[in-house]
Amino acid sequence: MNIVQCCIMYGMLRSPSLICCSFISGIMVFALLTGYPFDVSAEQDTKNIARNYRLDTVKGNPVAPDFTLPDRRGINHRLADYIGQVVIINFWSTWCIPCRQEMPALERAWQKLKPSGAILLAVTMQDELKSIDRFLENSPVSFPVLLDSDGEIAKQWRVIGIPMTYILDTTGRIVYRATGIREWDSESIINKILDLGKR
């Protein structure tokens, strides 16, 4: 006897709400009998927390694509000019809620990393200057914010989701990548970045 036949037998097809309840009850019984956990949220939370402190190694450490972009004052920044320094490049946008959540941690990280000679560049994608200024009024930062007005640089860097951050060693090669929010001021991440400057 299949599930539909069982439903007909007990008249459950007459009541959608009863079907839903019965279905959920069935899942709960299955979980009890098999030992499968009902609440996987704790496990997922643990994974998310672990990810927040993780930097993904980029295979082969490719040379970073060069670019020249203006900051909010119109001053151009060329990536190649920062050869010899560790560079963190964060791609973000004003409409991105995770970007807003991450920005204070980036600023705290910048304060810790600045004495080492590292540079942090925040590249905003296809945003109007007014929107950027309004965003930074609520989340002020002291590192350079560069304007990728047409999104072409983000395409060259294969940015498929934001926030996305790349970390370059002193030779201009991409060593780490992070997609999504990170606790940038955490000791583990700060130490990884500082270690690149010692190579």
C-alpha positions as CSV (number, residue, x, y, z in Angstrom):
1,M,0.0,0.0,0.0
2,N,1.5,3.3,-1.0
3,I,1.2,6.7,0.7
4,V,-1.7,8.0,-1.5
5,Q,-3.7,4.8,-0.8
6,C,-3.1,5.3,2.9
7,C,-4.3,8.9,2.7
8,I,-7.5,7.9,0.9
9,M,-8.1,5.2,3.5
10,Y,-7.9,7.7,6.3
11,G,-9.6,10.5,4.5
12,M,-6.6,12.7,4.6
13,L,-7.0,13.9,1.1
14,R,-10.0,15.9,2.1
15,S,-7.9,18.2,4.4
16,P,-4.7,19.8,3.1
17,S,-3.8,20.9,6.6
18,L,-4.1,17.4,7.8
19,I,-1.9,16.1,5.0
20,C,0.7,18.6,6.0
21,C,0.6,17.7,9.6
22,S,0.7,14.0,8.8
23,F,3.6,14.5,6.5
24,I,5.6,16.4,9.2
25,S,4.7,13.7,11.7
26,G,5.9,11.1,9.4
27,I,9.3,12.8,9.1
28,M,9.5,13.1,12.9
29,V,8.8,9.4,13.3
30,F,11.4,8.6,10.7
31,A,14.0,10.8,12.5
32,L,13.3,9.1,15.8
33,L,13.6,5.6,14.3
34,T,16.8,6.4,12.4
35,G,18.4,8.6,14.9
36,Y,18.6,11.5,12.4
37,P,18.8,14.8,14.3
38,F,15.7,17.0,14.2
39,D,17.6,20.3,14.7
40,V,20.5,20.7,12.4
41,S,20.6,24.5,13.0
42,A,23.3,24.1,15.7
43,E,25.5,22.1,13.3
44,Q,24.9,24.6,10.5
45,D,25.7,27.5,12.9
46,T,29.0,25.8,13.8
47,K,29.9,25.5,10.1
48,N,29.0,29.1,9.5
49,I,31.1,30.3,12.4
50,A,34.1,28.2,11.2
51,R,33.7,29.7,7.7
52,N,33.8,33.2,9.1
53,Y,37.4,32.5,10.2
54,R,38.6,30.7,7.1
55,L,40.5,31.9,4.1
56,D,40.4,29.7,1.0
57,T,43.8,29.0,-0.7
58,V,43.8,29.9,-4.4
59,K,45.3,27.1,-6.4
60,G,48.5,28.0,-8.3
61,N,48.6,31.5,-6.8
62,P,47.9,33.3,-10.2
63,V,49.1,36.8,-10.9
64,A,46.4,39.3,-10.0
65,P,44.9,41.2,-12.9
66,D,46.1,44.7,-12.9
67,F,43.7,47.6,-12.8
68,T,43.5,51.4,-12.3
69,L,40.5,52.8,-10.5
70,P,39.7,56.2,-9.0
71,D,38.8,56.7,-5.3
72,R,36.0,58.9,-4.0
73,R,38.3,62.0,-4.5
74,G,39.1,61.1,-8.0
75,I,42.7,60.0,-7.3
76,N,43.7,56.9,-9.4
77,H,45.0,53.8,-7.7
78,R,46.9,51.3,-9.8
79,L,47.2,47.8,-8.3
80,A,50.7,47.3,-9.8
81,D,51.9,50.3,-7.7
82,Y,51.4,48.2,-4.6
83,I,53.9,45.4,-5.5
84,G,56.0,44.8,-2.5
85,Q,53.1,45.1,-0.1
86,V,50.4,42.6,1.0
87,V,47.1,43.7,-0.6
88,I,43.6,42.9,0.5
89,I,41.0,43.7,-2.2
90,N,37.3,43.6,-1.1
91,F,34.6,43.7,-3.7
92,W,31.3,45.1,-2.4
93,S,28.2,47.2,-3.2
94,T,26.0,49.6,-1.2
95,W,22.8,47.4,-1.6
96,C,24.6,44.4,-0.2
97,I,23.5,43.8,3.4
98,P,26.3,41.3,4.2
99,C,28.8,43.9,2.9
100,R,27.3,46.4,5.4
101,Q,27.7,43.9,8.2
102,E,31.3,43.1,7.3
103,M,32.6,46.7,6.8
104,P,33.3,47.4,10.6
105,A,35.4,44.2,10.8
106,L,37.4,45.3,7.7
107,E,38.0,48.7,9.3
108,R,39.2,47.1,12.6
109,A,41.5,44.8,10.5
110,W,42.9,47.7,8.6
111,Q,43.8,49.4,11.9
112,K,45.7,46.3,12.9
113,L,47.4,45.7,9.5
114,K,48.3,49.3,8.5
115,P,51.5,49.4,10.6
116,S,52.8,46.3,8.8
117,G,52.6,48.1,5.4
118,A,49.7,46.1,4.1
119,I,47.1,47.9,2.0
120,L,43.3,47.4,1.9
121,L,41.3,48.4,-1.1
122,A,37.5,48.3,-1.1
123,V,36.2,48.2,-4.7
124,T,32.5,49.2,-4.9
125,M,30.7,47.8,-7.9
126,Q,28.4,49.8,-10.1
127,D,27.3,52.3,-7.4
128,E,26.6,56.0,-7.6
129,L,28.9,58.2,-5.6
130,K,25.9,59.5,-3.6
131,S,24.9,56.0,-2.6
132,I,28.5,55.3,-1.6
133,D,28.8,58.4,0.5
134,R,25.5,57.6,2.2
135,F,26.6,54.1,2.9
136,L,29.9,55.3,4.4
137,E,28.2,57.8,6.6
138,N,26.7,54.9,8.5
139,S,29.8,52.6,8.2
140,P,32.8,55.0,8.0
141,V,36.2,53.6,6.9
142,S,39.7,55.0,6.6
143,F,41.0,52.8,3.8
144,P,40.7,53.6,0.1
145,V,37.3,53.0,-1.5
146,L,37.7,52.6,-5.3
147,L,34.9,53.0,-7.8
148,D,34.3,50.2,-10.4
149,S,31.5,52.2,-11.9
150,D,30.8,49.9,-14.9
151,G,31.7,46.6,-13.1
152,E,34.4,45.7,-15.6
153,I,37.1,45.1,-13.0
154,A,34.8,42.8,-11.1
155,K,34.2,40.8,-14.2
156,Q,38.0,40.5,-14.8
157,W,38.4,39.2,-11.3
158,R,35.5,36.8,-11.7
159,V,33.5,38.1,-8.8
160,I,30.4,36.0,-8.7
161,G,29.1,37.0,-5.3
162,I,29.7,39.7,-2.8
163,P,31.3,40.4,-0.5
164,M,34.2,38.7,-2.2
165,T,37.8,39.4,-1.0
166,Y,41.2,38.5,-2.5
167,I,44.5,38.6,-0.6
168,L,47.7,39.1,-2.6
169,D,51.3,38.5,-1.5
170,T,54.1,41.0,-2.0
171,T,54.7,39.7,-5.5
172,G,51.2,40.5,-6.7
173,R,50.0,36.9,-6.7
174,I,46.5,35.8,-5.3
175,V,47.1,33.6,-2.3
176,Y,43.7,33.6,-0.5
177,R,40.1,34.2,-1.4
178,A,37.0,34.6,0.7
179,T,33.4,34.6,-0.5
180,G,31.0,36.0,2.0
181,I,31.4,37.6,5.4
182,R,34.6,37.1,7.4
183,E,35.7,38.2,10.9
184,W,38.6,40.1,9.3
185,D,40.0,41.4,12.6
186,S,40.2,37.9,14.2
187,E,43.7,36.8,15.3
188,S,43.7,33.8,12.9
189,I,43.0,35.9,9.8
190,I,45.3,38.8,10.8
191,N,48.2,36.4,11.4
192,K,47.7,34.7,8.0
193,I,47.8,38.1,6.3
194,L,50.8,39.2,8.3
195,D,52.7,36.0,7.5
196,L,52.4,36.8,3.8
197,G,54.5,39.9,4.4
198,K,57.3,37.7,5.9
199,R,57.8,35.5,2.9
